Amino acid sequence: MEALQPSEKFKGPPGPVVLVIMDGMGIGKYPEGDYVRAANTPHLDWLRAHTVHTQLKAHGQAVGMPSDEDMGNSEIGHNAIGCGRVFDQGASLVNQAIASRALFAGAAWQELVGNVREHGSTLHFLGLFSDGNVHSHINHLEALLREAQAAGVRRARIHILLDGRDVPPTSALVYVDRFEAFLKELNAGGAVDYAIASGGGRMQITMDRYEADWGMVARGWAAHVRGEGPCFATARAAIETLRQQKPGVIDQDLPPFVIARDGRPVGPIVAGDSVIFFNFRGDRAIEISRAFEDEAFDKFDRGPRLAVQYAGMMQYDGDLAIPKKYLVAPPGIVRTVGEYLAHSGVRQLAISETQKFGHVTYFFNGNRSGKFDERLEDYVEVRSDRVPFEQRPWMKAGEVTDKLVAAILRRRNKYRFVRVNYANGDMVGHTGVYPAVQIAVETVDLCLGRVMQAVAAAGGILVVSADHGNADDMYEHDKKTGATVCDPATGQPKPKTSHSLNPVPAYFYDPAGVAGLRLAAQRGLGISSLAATCLQLLGFIPPADYDPSVVDVG
């Protein structure tokens, strides 16, 4: 790989180029429910009034999703920002692999299906149970089950992780009822026995990330593998009862449950079985994969490694080969901003709190775990609190900013490129608690003011944008009229906890005016263009195949 070529037009600022990613803070379509607009944001207001700025696409085909009806998310958003081009992402790749039947011809599918046929054992499916298309899609699960039936798999068990985060917050029964009807169709005639075996909310069990709370994985392991937990006759009965026990709870926070027949769990995972984790997105799939695959494991009392055949929908970490078997190859992302800068001798810093640390490192670097050059790259993680985000909506933004400002102002071995993620708008936005979301947005704005001062003092240039929207679209709206949808029981707006389809802002703050910034002629760009933009601001010629820069210099 060649180093970047220096630009003749602009050699870069004397200080660092700082990229701030305001996670989940887009530009709302509707005034009602836009808690970015409702919040007190004097620093964002100042940037809007005094700097070169525009808006960028952050969803759908602009970030590699199948259609423009698909929301963006933090994984593919950071992929796009970090690699400078648009790659087909997990949802698209799985759709293609199913349609072409390449998935079913692959070695992993053949091995797992062959294992259960040979031993008369059970094929298990575990994953996020919705059509949110951020981590998974129920259509993929149903396609796998249809093929399992056709392939002669007699017994299958499904372990459902309830969403309410990338889909409406209390929509679980919509998916359960649909799926039970689907299973009834497959089971008709008695040739197969396919059933839901366990479940629980995605923020309570199984889908932890970045080792923030291994207790989530332990609770999921107890329910899915050991069949331990409150038992119910059906998933519907479980959800209805748990909602009665915890009034106001949303799907992502429902506790684990187990489905039982005749007083016994219907589907513990035992030696000789095969297990498919059907999420395609990696961050919340790695820990449960390790629990199944690691020989030496000390994160919770798992016991000896369970002798099952295990595969992921995709490989979630290529560097660490997690998992070893997978059904669909992930996108092959190379030549990212971080890799180019490392090969060009540029000192870099990536910083965030735990909840988004992997996004400014692993995902930004094209789904790569390690550094490109240990001498030139520093990664700083501020450990996130283990409390519900709506109870502490400021999260660790202040501590992140303390470290960020110190890094910007350091005199020796100073960084030329700094990237930071503020998680608040997204993590608190997913809770649907409006006052907390407003505080989250105002927290980011407060911190942004400190960053602006530091960049000005250091002689740098600041780029402020987002990976997708969320806090900008907190109410459900009628798709035809745009009117706010209210809960008939309370008369209050129905909360929307998923990401939005809205564009995101991009502000370019050059306090000393050294770059002569102006918007580039091309419009309608996506967040992938931030890569070429940052390289240009650093004084380099962006790679020819990168999406064009948002600004011109000189």
Secondary structure, 3 states (H helix, E strand, C coil): CCCCEECCCCCCCCCCEEEEEECCCCCCCCCCCCHHHHCCCHHHHHHHHHCEEEEEECCHHHHCCCCCCCCCCHHHHHHHHHHCCCCCCHHHHHHHHHHHCHHHHCHHHHHHHHHHHHHCCCEEEEEEECCCCCCCCHHHHHHHHHHHHHCCCCEEEEEEEECCCCCCCCCHHHHHHHHHHHHHHHHCCCCCEEEEEEEEECCCCCCCCCCCCHHHHHHHHHHHCCCCCCEECCHHHHHHHHHHHCCCCCHHHCCCEEEEECCEECCCCCCCCEEEECCCCCCCCHHHHHHHHCCCCCCCCCCCCCCCEEEEEECCECCCCECCCEEECCCCCCCCHHHHHHHCCCCEEEEEEHHHHHHHHHHCCCCCCCCCCCCCEEEEEECCCCCCHHHCCCCCHHHHHHHHHHHHHCCCCCCCEEEEEECHHHHCHHHCCHHHHHHHHHHHHHHHHHHHHHHHHHCCEEEEECCCECCCCCECECCCCCCECECCCCCCECECCCCECCCEEEEEECCCCCCCCEECCCCCCECCHHHHHHHHHCCEECCCCCCCCCEECC
